Amino acid sequence: MEARFADAPLTMPERLDATATLLDHWTLGARESAALVRRMVGAEGL
C-alpha cells in the first residue's frame, strides 16, 4: 500500500488497511493502542 496525501478523510476500508499495515510493522505500546482505539471509535462506518 502506497502512502497517499489528500484532503479527504480515509474511507473505512482504507482506514482498516492502514491499521493492518501499521500492526504488521510496529508493536504498539499502551498509549499507542489507546490512541488507535480512540481513532477507530470515532470513525463512521465501523
Secondary structure, 3 states (H helix, E strand, C coil): CCCCCCCCCCCHHHHHHHHHHHHHHCCCCHHHHHHHHHHHHCCCCC
